[in-house]
Amino acid sequence: MSTVSEENISSFHEDGYLIVRGLFDAEEADILRAAARADQSFKENAYDLKDGEGGKAQLVLWNSTGEDLWGAIARSERIVNTMEALLGDEVYHYHSKMSIKQPRTGGAWSWHQDYGYWYQNGCLWPDMGSAFIAVDPNTRENGCLQVLKSSHKLGRLEHGRYGDQTGADPERVDEAVKMMETVHVELAPGDTLFFHSNLLHRSDQNTSEHPRWSLICCYNTKHNNPYKESHHPFYSPIEKLPDGAIKEMGAILFEKDADFWDPSADATTGAGEKTGV
């Protein structure tokens, strides 16, 4: 079942995002955090992204939804049905990633739109979105996500290399920031932010003593099946799982053959996909 009302859907279309508090309960949030910390695959497949300010974020990215805990989350009815209600069509799993900001060293992300990168993958429409799930508390001190309210209405901005960061055109972003509200998305573990692929978002460095791990499940709509091959998949139906599957699979970690992606080895990425937060 979907977790959203018609009012929620209207709010998403107006603001470009929707926060669902407690989408995952305390037990599930504990499972996510313990599994993430224990998963050796994250340590082996994380790649570093320097922010040009002395900080370093880490990202682990995979395309497949295997028969494991992370696949159960990405295929859970509460996530998939909500995303379908918000985007107005059947969706499929585009990829998932764990965004990691370690204490005191976790890097910042400059303003960007996910569709600023996904456009390059042959997706004609920005009818795409992400579910951002807090594994740890996300606070201002540890670099929580910031979104520019209603900025998805700007359409896709040009993205490129500006200084030490790859992001949206800073001149246009500066003007948008003057006119739109910047919202700091502070989340408790288990809270989930759904946001549109054209919503501008960024985050500061983690200057606190606490880690900030966040799981992001990304989705594309069926009608937006890419017209060319890239490092992310074509349309494939999702086999949805009942929400109870997350607790049942709580002890299962990544499969050893999970489809991890190393951006430095991918020729299709150009300047590099930096869709982290």
ROKOL-708409 format. One record per residue (C-alpha): residue in three letters; x, y, z. Coordinates in steps of 0.1 Angstrom, whole numbers, plus 5000, padded with zeros to 4 digits. Layout:
REM ROKOL-708409
+------+------+------+------+
! code !    u !    v !    w !
+------+------+------+------+
!  ALA !    X !    Y !    Z !
...
+------+------+------+------+
END
This chain:
REM ROKOL-708409
+------+------+------+------+
! code !    u !    v !    w !
+------+------+------+------+
!  MET ! 5000 ! 5000 ! 5000 !
!  SER ! 5011 ! 5036 ! 4995 !
!  THR ! 5019 ! 5058 ! 5024 !
!  VAL ! 5008 ! 5090 ! 5008 !
!  SER ! 4975 ! 5109 ! 5004 !
!  GLU ! 4963 ! 5131 ! 4976 !
!  GLU ! 4974 ! 5161 ! 4997 !
!  ASN ! 5009 ! 5145 ! 5000 !
!  ILE ! 5011 ! 5141 ! 4962 !
!  SER ! 5000 ! 5177 ! 4957 !
!  SER ! 5027 ! 5188 ! 4981 !
!  PHE ! 5053 ! 5168 ! 4963 !
!  HIS ! 5044 ! 5184 ! 4930 !
!  GLU ! 5045 ! 5218 ! 4945 !
!  ASP ! 5077 ! 5215 ! 4967 !
!  GLY ! 5096 ! 5188 ! 4948 !
!  TYR ! 5100 ! 5166 ! 4979 !
!  LEU ! 5080 ! 5149 ! 5007 !
!  ILE ! 5093 ! 5138 ! 5041 !
!  VAL ! 5077 ! 5107 ! 5057 !
!  ARG ! 5086 ! 5105 ! 5093 !
!  GLY ! 5091 ! 5070 ! 5108 !
!  LEU ! 5086 ! 5052 ! 5075 !
!  PHE ! 5109 ! 5025 ! 5090 !
!  ASP ! 5102 ! 5018 ! 5126 !
!  ALA ! 5129 ! 5018 ! 5154 !
!  GLU ! 5135 ! 4980 ! 5150 !
!  GLU ! 5140 ! 4984 ! 5113 !
!  ALA ! 5162 ! 5014 ! 5117 !
!  ASP ! 5184 ! 4995 ! 5141 !
!  ILE ! 5186 ! 4966 ! 5115 !
!  LEU ! 5197 ! 4991 ! 5088 !
!  ARG ! 5224 ! 5007 ! 5109 !
!  ALA ! 5238 ! 4974 ! 5123 !
!  ALA ! 5238 ! 4958 ! 5088 !
!  ALA ! 5255 ! 4988 ! 5072 !
!  ARG ! 5283 ! 4990 ! 5098 !
!  ALA ! 5289 ! 4952 ! 5096 !
!  ASP ! 5288 ! 4949 ! 5058 !
!  GLN ! 5323 ! 4943 ! 5045 !
!  SER ! 5311 ! 4950 ! 5010 !
!  PHE ! 5307 ! 4986 ! 5018 !
!  LYS ! 5343 ! 4989 ! 5030 !
!  GLU ! 5356 ! 4970 ! 4999 !
!  ASN ! 5335 ! 4990 ! 4973 !
!  ALA ! 5333 ! 5025 ! 4987 !
!  TYR ! 5350 ! 5052 ! 4966 !
!  ASP ! 5361 ! 5086 ! 4978 !
!  LEU ! 5349 ! 5119 ! 4965 !
!  LYS ! 5369 ! 5149 ! 4976 !
!  ASP ! 5350 ! 5182 ! 4980 !
!  GLY ! 5378 ! 5206 ! 4973 !
!  GLU ! 5375 ! 5220 ! 5008 !
!  GLY ! 5396 ! 5193 ! 5026 !
!  GLY ! 5367 ! 5170 ! 5032 !
!  LYS ! 5360 ! 5135 ! 5017 !
!  ALA ! 5327 ! 5118 ! 5012 !
!  GLN ! 5323 ! 5082 ! 5004 !
!  LEU ! 5298 ! 5065 ! 4981 !
!  VAL ! 5289 ! 5029 ! 4974 !
!  LEU ! 5266 ! 5023 ! 4944 !
!  TRP ! 5249 ! 4992 ! 4930 !
!  ASN ! 5223 ! 4986 ! 4903 !
!  SER ! 5208 ! 4952 ! 4912 !
!  THR ! 5182 ! 4944 ! 4938 !
!  GLY ! 5193 ! 4911 ! 4951 !
!  GLU ! 5178 ! 4887 ! 4976 !
!  ASP ! 5193 ! 4905 ! 5005 !
!  LEU ! 5184 ! 4933 ! 5030 !
!  TRP ! 5192 ! 4961 ! 5007 !
!  GLY ! 5171 ! 4946 ! 4979 !
!  ALA ! 5143 ! 4941 ! 5003 !
!  ILE ! 5143 ! 4978 ! 5011 !
!  ALA ! 5145 ! 4989 ! 4975 !
!  ARG ! 5116 ! 4966 ! 4966 !
!  SER ! 5095 ! 4972 ! 4997 !
!  GLU ! 5059 ! 4982 ! 4990 !
!  ARG ! 5061 ! 5012 ! 5012 !
!  ILE ! 5089 ! 5027 ! 4991 !
!  VAL ! 5079 ! 5015 ! 4956 !
!  ASN ! 5042 ! 5023 ! 4959 !
!  THR ! 5049 ! 5057 ! 4973 !
!  MET ! 5073 ! 5065 ! 4945 !
!  GLU ! 5047 ! 5053 ! 4919 !
!  ALA ! 5020 ! 5075 ! 4935 !
!  LEU ! 5043 ! 5105 ! 4934 !
!  LEU ! 5056 ! 5100 ! 4899 !
!  GLY ! 5023 ! 5088 ! 4884 !
!  ASP ! 5035 ! 5057 ! 4867 !
!  GLU ! 5051 ! 5023 ! 4873 !
!  VAL ! 5087 ! 5027 ! 4884 !
!  TYR ! 5117 ! 5004 ! 4883 !
!  HIS ! 5149 ! 5003 ! 4903 !
!  TYR ! 5175 ! 5026 ! 4887 !
!  HIS ! 5202 ! 5021 ! 4913 !
!  SER ! 5208 ! 5024 ! 4951 !
!  LYS ! 5237 ! 5039 ! 4970 !
!  MET ! 5250 ! 5044 ! 5005 !
!  SER ! 5262 ! 5079 ! 5011 !
!  ILE ! 5288 ! 5079 ! 5039 !
!  LYS ! 5301 ! 5110 ! 5058 !
!  GLN ! 5326 ! 5100 ! 5085 !
!  PRO ! 5330 ! 5121 ! 5117 !
!  ARG ! 5350 ! 5153 ! 5112 !
!  THR ! 5361 ! 5144 ! 5077 !
!  GLY ! 5329 ! 5137 ! 5058 !
!  GLY ! 5329 ! 5159 ! 5027 !
!  ALA ! 5303 ! 5184 ! 5014 !
!  TRP ! 5283 ! 5182 ! 4982 !
!  SER ! 5277 ! 5212 ! 4960 !
!  TRP ! 5243 ! 5221 ! 4946 !
!  HIS ! 5232 ! 5197 ! 4919 !
!  GLN ! 5202 ! 5179 ! 4904 !
!  ASP ! 5203 ! 5141 ! 4899 !
!  TYR ! 5187 ! 5146 ! 4865 !
!  GLY ! 5216 ! 5168 ! 4856 !
!  TYR ! 5236 ! 5136 ! 4854 !
!  TRP ! 5209 ! 5111 ! 4846 !
!  TYR ! 5200 ! 5131 ! 4815 !
!  GLN ! 5233 ! 5119 ! 4800 !
!  ASN ! 5221 ! 5083 ! 4804 !
!  GLY ! 5194 ! 5086 ! 4777 !
!  CYS ! 5165 ! 5094 ! 4800 !
!  LEU ! 5143 ! 5118 ! 4780 !
!  TRP ! 5121 ! 5130 ! 4809 !
!  PRO ! 5130 ! 5140 ! 4844 !
!  ASP ! 5102 ! 5116 ! 4856 !
!  MET ! 5126 ! 5101 ! 4882 !
!  GLY ! 5131 ! 5103 ! 4919 !
!  SER ! 5149 ! 5091 ! 4950 !
!  ALA ! 5140 ! 5078 ! 4984 !
!  PHE ! 5166 ! 5090 ! 5009 !
!  ILE ! 5165 ! 5069 ! 5041 !
!  ALA ! 5183 ! 5081 ! 5072 !
!  VAL ! 5204 ! 5053 ! 5087 !
!  ASP ! 5220 ! 5076 ! 5113 !
!  PRO ! 5205 ! 5108 ! 5126 !
!  ASN ! 5209 ! 5135 ! 5099 !
!  THR ! 5215 ! 5169 ! 5116 !
!  ARG ! 5229 ! 5202 ! 5106 !
!  GLU ! 5261 ! 5194 ! 5125 !
!  ASN ! 5268 ! 5162 ! 5106 !
!  GLY ! 5259 ! 5175 ! 5071 !
!  CYS ! 5223 ! 5168 ! 5066 !
!  LEU ! 5208 ! 5172 ! 5031 !
!  GLN ! 5196 ! 5207 ! 5021 !
!  VAL ! 5170 ! 5211 ! 4994 !
!  LEU ! 5159 ! 5242 ! 4975 !
!  LYS ! 5122 ! 5242 ! 4978 !
!  SER ! 5103 ! 5240 ! 4945 !
!  SER ! 5135 ! 5242 ! 4925 !
!  HIS ! 5124 ! 5212 ! 4904 !
!  LYS ! 5102 ! 5237 ! 4885 !
!  LEU ! 5134 ! 5254 ! 4871 !
!  GLY ! 5139 ! 5224 ! 4848 !
!  ARG ! 5173 ! 5208 ! 4842 !
!  LEU ! 5202 ! 5232 ! 4848 !
!  GLU ! 5235 ! 5228 ! 4830 !
!  HIS ! 5260 ! 5207 ! 4850 !
!  GLY ! 5297 ! 5207 ! 4847 !
!  ARG ! 5330 ! 5210 ! 4865 !
!  TYR ! 5332 ! 5242 ! 4885 !
!  GLY ! 5364 ! 5245 ! 4906 !
!  ASP ! 5368 ! 5213 ! 4926 !
!  GLN ! 5332 ! 5202 ! 4923 !
!  THR ! 5309 ! 5188 ! 4896 !
!  GLY ! 5275 ! 5204 ! 4900 !
!  ALA ! 5249 ! 5227 ! 4887 !
!  ASP ! 5257 ! 5261 ! 4870 !
!  PRO ! 5266 ! 5282 ! 4901 !
!  GLU ! 5254 ! 5315 ! 4885 !
!  ARG ! 5219 ! 5302 ! 4880 !
!  VAL ! 5220 ! 5285 ! 4914 !
!  ASP ! 5230 ! 5317 ! 4931 !
!  GLU ! 5200 ! 5335 ! 4917 !
!  ALA ! 5176 ! 5306 ! 4925 !
!  VAL ! 5189 ! 5306 ! 4962 !
!  LYS ! 5179 ! 5342 ! 4964 !
!  MET ! 5143 ! 5335 ! 4954 !
!  MET ! 5136 ! 5301 ! 4969 !
!  GLU ! 5137 ! 5286 ! 5004 !
!  THR ! 5166 ! 5265 ! 5015 !
!  VAL ! 5154 ! 5237 ! 5038 !
!  HIS ! 5177 ! 5217 ! 5060 !
!  VAL ! 5163 ! 5182 ! 5060 !
!  GLU ! 5170 ! 5169 ! 5095 !
!  LEU ! 5160 ! 5133 ! 5098 !
!  ALA ! 5158 ! 5107 ! 5126 !
!  PRO ! 5168 ! 5071 ! 5117 !
!  GLY ! 5140 ! 5055 ! 5096 !
!  ASP ! 5127 ! 5089 ! 5083 !
!  THR ! 5126 ! 5090 ! 5045 !
!  LEU ! 5128 ! 5119 ! 5021 !
!  PHE ! 5112 ! 5114 ! 4987 !
!  PHE ! 5125 ! 5139 ! 4961 !
!  HIS ! 5122 ! 5147 ! 4924 !
!  SER ! 5152 ! 5143 ! 4902 !
!  ASN ! 5153 ! 5180 ! 4892 !
!  LEU ! 5152 ! 5192 ! 4929 !
!  LEU ! 5184 ! 5211 ! 4937 !
!  HIS ! 5201 ! 5197 ! 4968 !
!  ARG ! 5234 ! 5199 ! 4986 !
!  SER ! 5250 ! 5192 ! 5019 !
!  ASP ! 5278 ! 5206 ! 5042 !
!  GLN ! 5307 ! 5188 ! 5056 !
!  ASN ! 5303 ! 5166 ! 5087 !
!  THR ! 5321 ! 5186 ! 5114 !
!  SER ! 5306 ! 5166 ! 5142 !
!  GLU ! 5317 ! 5135 ! 5162 !
!  HIS ! 5289 ! 5114 ! 5147 !
!  PRO ! 5288 ! 5095 ! 5114 !
!  ARG ! 5261 ! 5103 ! 5088 !
!  TRP ! 5252 ! 5072 ! 5067 !
!  SER ! 5222 ! 5075 ! 5044 !
!  LEU ! 5207 ! 5049 ! 5020 !
!  ILE ! 5193 ! 5063 ! 4987 !
!  CYS ! 5171 ! 5042 ! 4965 !
!  CYS ! 5166 ! 5057 ! 4930 !
!  TYR ! 5138 ! 5050 ! 4906 !
!  ASN ! 5129 ! 5057 ! 4870 !
!  THR ! 5095 ! 5055 ! 4854 !
!  LYS ! 5085 ! 5028 ! 4829 !
!  HIS ! 5076 ! 5054 ! 4802 !
!  ASN ! 5111 ! 5069 ! 4806 !
!  ASN ! 5131 ! 5038 ! 4797 !
!  PRO ! 5165 ! 5051 ! 4784 !
!  TYR ! 5170 ! 5051 ! 4747 !
!  LYS ! 5207 ! 5042 ! 4750 !
!  GLU ! 5229 ! 5020 ! 4772 !
!  SER ! 5246 ! 5035 ! 4802 !
!  HIS ! 5260 ! 5023 ! 4836 !
!  HIS ! 5225 ! 5022 ! 4849 !
!  PRO ! 5198 ! 4997 ! 4838 !
!  PHE ! 5170 ! 4997 ! 4813 !
!  TYR ! 5134 ! 4990 ! 4825 !
!  SER ! 5128 ! 4958 ! 4844 !
!  PRO ! 5097 ! 4952 ! 4865 !
!  ILE ! 5101 ! 4953 ! 4902 !
!  GLU ! 5090 ! 4923 ! 4922 !
!  LYS ! 5076 ! 4941 ! 4952 !
!  LEU ! 5081 ! 4927 ! 4986 !
!  PRO ! 5058 ! 4930 ! 5016 !
!  ASP ! 5071 ! 4954 ! 5042 !
!  GLY ! 5076 ! 4926 ! 5067 !
!  ALA ! 5104 ! 4912 ! 5046 !
!  ILE ! 5128 ! 4938 ! 5059 !
!  LYS ! 5127 ! 4923 ! 5095 !
!  GLU ! 5128 ! 4888 ! 5081 !
!  MET ! 5159 ! 4895 ! 5062 !
!  GLY ! 5176 ! 4916 ! 5088 !
!  ALA ! 5205 ! 4893 ! 5093 !
!  ILE ! 5213 ! 4890 ! 5055 !
!  LEU ! 5240 ! 4913 ! 5041 !
!  PHE ! 5251 ! 4920 ! 5005 !
!  GLU ! 5255 ! 4891 ! 4981 !
!  LYS ! 5292 ! 4887 ! 4972 !
!  ASP ! 5284 ! 4892 ! 4935 !
!  ALA ! 5264 ! 4925 ! 4939 !
!  ASP ! 5266 ! 4948 ! 4909 !
!  PHE ! 5288 ! 4975 ! 4924 !
!  TRP ! 5299 ! 5003 ! 4901 !
!  ASP ! 5332 ! 5021 ! 4900 !
!  PRO ! 5328 ! 5054 ! 4883 !
!  SER ! 5365 ! 5057 ! 4875 !
!  ALA ! 5363 ! 5026 ! 4853 !
!  ASP ! 5332 ! 5036 ! 4834 !
!  ALA ! 5336 ! 5053 ! 4800 !
!  THR ! 5300 ! 5065 ! 4797 !
!  THR ! 5301 ! 5089 ! 4826 !
!  GLY ! 5320 ! 5118 ! 4811 !
!  ALA ! 5328 ! 5142 ! 4839 !
!  GLY ! 5316 ! 5116 ! 4863 !
!  GLU ! 5283 ! 5110 ! 4881 !
!  LYS ! 5283 ! 5127 ! 4914 !
!  THR ! 5247 ! 5121 ! 4925 !
!  GLY ! 5256 ! 5119 ! 4962 !
!  VAL ! 5242 ! 5139 ! 4990 !
+------+------+------+------+
END
